Amino acid sequence: MKNYHKEWIKNRVEAFKSIGYMFGESTEDIAKRYGFALQEIAKLDSNENLFIPKNELIKMIQEALLDDFDPRLYPREEARRLINKISNYVKLPTEYITIGNGSDEIMERVTRFALEKGDRAISIAPTFSMYRHAVELQRAKYIEVPLKDDFSLNVKGILSKATPKTKILFICSPNNPTANRFETDDLVYLIDKFPGIVVVDEAYVEFSGGSLAPLVKEFDNLIVLRTFSKAFGLASFRLGYCLASPEISKTLSASIGLPYPVNTLALKVGVKILENVKIMQEAVEKLKIERSRLIEDLRRVNGVYAFDSETNFILIYTQKSAEDVYQGLLSRGIIVKNLGRILKFRNCFRVTVGLPEMNTKLIESLKEILGE
Ligand SMILES: Cc1ncc(COP(=O)(O)O)c(C=O)c1O
């Protein structure tokens, strides 16, 4: 390989070294390492929704393929159709809606919209890691304001950190990984007082209710992020959207976004699932019942504490060291998210609410590891 630009490329690589996303363990690696078949692995680290029947989704995908699908054409009409369906679902006019390649991609458009080099963005801690990623890509400073020990918002703390250079506040509600929804009054107060854009990430709202979506008509600084990856069970399709004033929405879609951010098949399946919202609602109801059972069972394991949840995952902590518990679970074919310390709680894990047999395996494994 020729090295005409070696120094320059090295510097660019260096400039991005501290920015990035870390994947958890891969199902295939764990299966291979511990001698399991792939189907035996309980993947409980990414908050995917296994309660949506896979055969229903496959049926929709097959219908979408047969229904006038032409892979040679750019997805234009389909995008419009999906926006109409979303408009119906969120009860807002289409001008308030922007669709994207997962809500992660929209997050990045929002930071490009609001942040210039040297600006600041505030978020809570702990929270979803991709806000930091989107902010740092803009060469802006990411500032964390810890939640209180009861996981409520430190409203005063957040506002006290706002300076003229602070342009975005990210709040995930219900929050990943604490699984609680914040008080609407606190959120509205922050949207009203914060001097920049407030992004409320409602990735898990279908599991909790209490959306702020209607407020985008009232506050021109509010952006509500949504996704099809969680309650709708379509993580593989990378489909997300946001709700914001028509001015912001137009800028995010027409100026910042690429012309065709979402592929035709994802758009068509998005339309189909919104025509069958009941499938999602029934799955969410089933998941909530299993969530209650799992929380109760976790609380019965000696040395495990489980918090309440308004999402499809549960935050727990253990008496034994996080690394020992994590490795113990991996060796039994269970992948969870090892979070270490969260606020004053040590040895924390985020555990997706899996199918009943996975959860039973998790409980049995925790009992073994914690020496019951
Ligand atoms: C809070 C939150 N927002 C957004 C996402 C990502 O959503 P998407 O798959 O639409 O990019 C996740 C995924 O885990 C999440 O937890």
The ligand as an ORCA input file, in Angstrom:
! r2SCAN-3c Opt
* xyz 0 1
  C     -33.270      4.876     24.730
  C     -32.997      4.324     23.398
  N     -33.133      5.108     22.328
  C     -32.886      4.641     21.097
  C     -32.473      3.334     20.900
  C     -32.121      2.872     19.525
  O     -33.220      2.863     18.728
  P     -33.085      2.516     17.178
  O     -33.014      1.031     17.076
  O     -34.345      3.086     16.618
  O     -31.867      3.203     16.639
  C     -32.316      2.497     21.984
  C     -31.850      1.122     21.780
  O     -31.506      0.389     22.660
  C     -32.582      3.002     23.265
  O     -32.432      2.245     24.351
*
